[in-house]
């Protein structure tokens, strides 16, 4: 599934994402991830900084769900896909690492990268957005105006 412009913008506007995995025994794990980006038209990459359970689960069950939300707009996306762990020895690692290092500025070491090939997506709307759709984005606009002196 090709990532849309709206999904890519939402990724860029989100500070954290949550990556859900499941073990072979169907024990779920959800872990916040700070360093992530879109990579190709259907791929998201995530730096594995402190993720032993995530890495273990993906080795047993490649099906994952990743979600992110822009907290100011109160909306984002839930994406499902198939993950694989990319090690430093992989030919793909170097180009993916460059993208993620531009986000970390070298402050977060990581030895592997989770590569997620996206198969489906659906939008997420926070309850506040559902109840007050105009005010959530309007609040962001008004805040920006104030910070620039308008």
N, C-alpha and C positions, 0 to 999 in steps of 0.2 A: 504494500500500500504506500503510495507516494505521500510524503508529508506535505500538507498544504501550507500556504503562506501564513495562515492564521495559527497553525500549530507551531511553526518556526518562530513567529513573533512571540507566542506565548512561552515557548522555551526560553527565549532571550530575556523575557520580562520576569521570569520566575527565579527566585533565589534558591529554592530547594525543590527536589523532586522526591518521591517515595517510590522505591522499587520493591514490589511484592514478588516473592518466590515461594516455592513449596518443596519440601523434601520428598524423597521417594515414598515416605510413609504418610504423605499429605499433611505434614505439619507446616503451617504457614509462617512466613517471616516477612515483616515489612521493615525496611530500613531507609532512613533519610539519606539522601545523597546531595552533596553540595556542588560537586564538579561534574557537569554533564553538558552535552551539546548535541545538536543534530550533526550528522556527519555526511551522509549521502541522502539521496532523495527518499530513501525508506529506512534509514539507519540512525539510531541514537547511540551515542557512546557515553559511558560513565566510568570515571576513575575509581578504581577499587583502593580506597585509602585505609579503611578499617572495616573490612567486609568479609570476615572469614565465613560466616553463615551463608551470606549471599553466594559467595563463590562455591561453597560446598553444595548448596541446593541446586545451583545451575548445572553443576556436574552430574546431578541425579535427575533433574527435571528442567528442561530448557524453556518451558512455557513460563512467561513472566508478564507482569502488568506494571506499568510505570505511570505515575500521575504527577501533575504539577499544576499549580494555580497561581496566578498573579494576585497577591493578597490585596492590592489596591483596587483592582477591577473586580475581584471576587469571582473570577472565572478562569477556566483552564481546560485541560484535556486529560482523559484517561486513555492510554494506549496499551494494546496487547501485542505480544510478539514472541519471537523465539530468540533466546540469548545464547551467547557463547563467550567464554573467557579467552581473551587474547593475551598471550604471554609475550614477554620481551623478545623471545626468539622468533616470533611470527613476523612474516614479511609485512603484515598490515600495521604492526605496533607503532613503528616510527611515525607514520603519517597521522595516525590517531593521537599519538602522544603530543605532537605539535599543537593540535587543536586544543587539547586539554591543558597543556602547559601555558598556553596563552591566557587561560582563565586562572590558573594557580600562581602564576609568576614564580614558579619553583618552590612555593611555600608548603606544598602538600606532596610528599613523596608517594608514588604508587608504582607497584610492580606489575600489575595486570589491569586490563581494561575490559569492562563488560560491553559487548557489542550486541545491540538489540535490533533485529530486523522486524520492523513493525508490520503487523498483519491487519489490525483494525483500530479504529479510534472512535471516541465519543466525547462530546463536550461535557465539562463539569461546570455547574453553576452553584455557587455557595448559597445557603439560605437567604443571606442578606440581599444578594443579587436578585433572587426570585421575588423577595418581598418589596425591594426598593431598587429596581433596575436602573432607574435614572440617577439616583443619588450616588451610587457607588462610583461610577465613572465621572459623574459631575463633581464629586468631592475631589477626585484626583485632579481634574482640570482647575478647579478653584484653588487648590493648594499650590499648583504650579504657577498660577497667575500671581498669587501672593508672594511666592518666593522670588519672582522676577519683578515685583513692584507694580503690577497692573491692578 
